[in-house]
Amino acid sequence: MAGNAWRSTVSRVLGAVKNQTSVTRGFAGGIQTVTIIPGDGIGPEISDAVIKIFDSAQVPIHWEERNVTAIKGPGGKWMIPPEAKESMDKSKIGLKGPLKTPIAAGHPSMNLLLRKTFDLYANVRPCVSIEGYKTPYTDVDLVTIRENTEGEYSGIEHVIVDGVVQSIKLITENASQRIAQFAFEYARNNQRSTVTAVHKANIMRMSDGLFLRKCRDVAENYKDIKFTEMYLDTVCLNMVQDPTSFDVLVMPNLYGDILSDLCAGLIGGLGVTPSGNIGANGVAIFESVHGTAPDIAGKDLANPTALLLSAVMMLRHMGLHDHAKKIEKACYDTIESETVRTKDLGGNAKCSEFTNEICRRVQDQD
């Protein structure tokens, strides 16, 4: 793909996420508060890197740092700390590093708790080949959109008898219609041509059948967007054979969790893949989706690319397109040059060196 065309594609796929219930927040020359949740492990390091790069680009943002650790509220219900919730309720926009979930009986997934607390119903993960970073695939250009609030991750499990456990997959009409509507709106707003519903309605006829019916119903209102439907296993097969055959894919929670990671592998892994979670009432949290990497935490070895590109998504969601374009270009130019890359990208640079190089390229654009 030619350089200019590639840049245009990346800008489009990382474009502002819009739908009827989310709000693109402009600044009108002011400074916007963003809640930043550094997270665990390498989270604080890569968060600091993003903040430094944003400072070099003079992004009009005030960061409000909050830590998120599940606590038990009244009645023993798990919740995030009140100060973190209050910050998000006020700012509406968050940037989150990786969070660990303690391995303890009854302790909830922190990511799942955040999604439920703020009704972050749509996970959007663009996967675009990075020029100059070689992988077995080229010209990957697709977006996975995952229903984020129900399905197998509803947390409804119980023991029937000793040795037999039941986990309930919850699919509702409202959630299915909402995510389908979001996917088609995303496709239309980002000049995408096709939405594919991923399902297993041939096996789970009632649950996936309901999801698929709502996708079909919504598709009737978007005649300008081609609609296709495909079994999950067939999507996985076709994806590794020819990922260029896909555009926007929409799916229930568990399928999205698996398939979005598969797609990330096509472009180099979770370390270069951005992600955004869009909720009701204008709330959105953008995040790196890789792990906490405790083995390299504090050693200046982490790669901040995933969190930085997620922050670029955040800027476009907020309407700060010029700042997003400048930071995005500096990041991709740094990777393409091959001279300053972190170890996971095939180089030997420290996180701080990689960050400084991006800052230099940002400032050179002024």
Salt bridges, closest charged atoms under 4 A:
GLU64 OE1 - ARG66 NH2 3.61
ASP89 OD2 - LYS85 NZ 2.82
ASP119 OD2 - ARG178 NH1 2.89
ASP141 OD2 - ARG12 NH2 3.43
ASP141 OD1 - ARG192 NH2 2.58
GLU152 OE2 - LYS169 NZ 3.38
ASP208 OD1 - LYS169 NZ 2.52
ASP217 OD2 - LYS214 NZ 3.30
GLU220 OE1 - LYS223 NZ 2.92
ASP224 OD1 - ARG188 NH2 2.79
GLU229 OE2 - ARG216 NH2 2.54
ASP233 OD1 - LYS200 NZ 3.35
ASP247 OD1 - ARG192 NH1 2.51
ASP257 OD1 - ARG146 NH1 3.74
ASP261 OD1 - ARG125 NH1 2.71
GLU287 OE1 - LYS96 NZ 3.02
GLU328 OE2 - ARG316 NH1 2.93
ASP333 OD1 - ARG7 NH2 2.46
ASP333 OD2 - LYS329 NZ 2.67
GLU336 OE1 - ARG7 NH2 3.07
GLU357 OE2 - ARG360 NH2 2.67
GLU357 OE2 - ARG361 NE 3.02
ASP364 OD2 - ARG360 NH1 2.75
ASP366 OD1 - LYS326 NZ 2.66
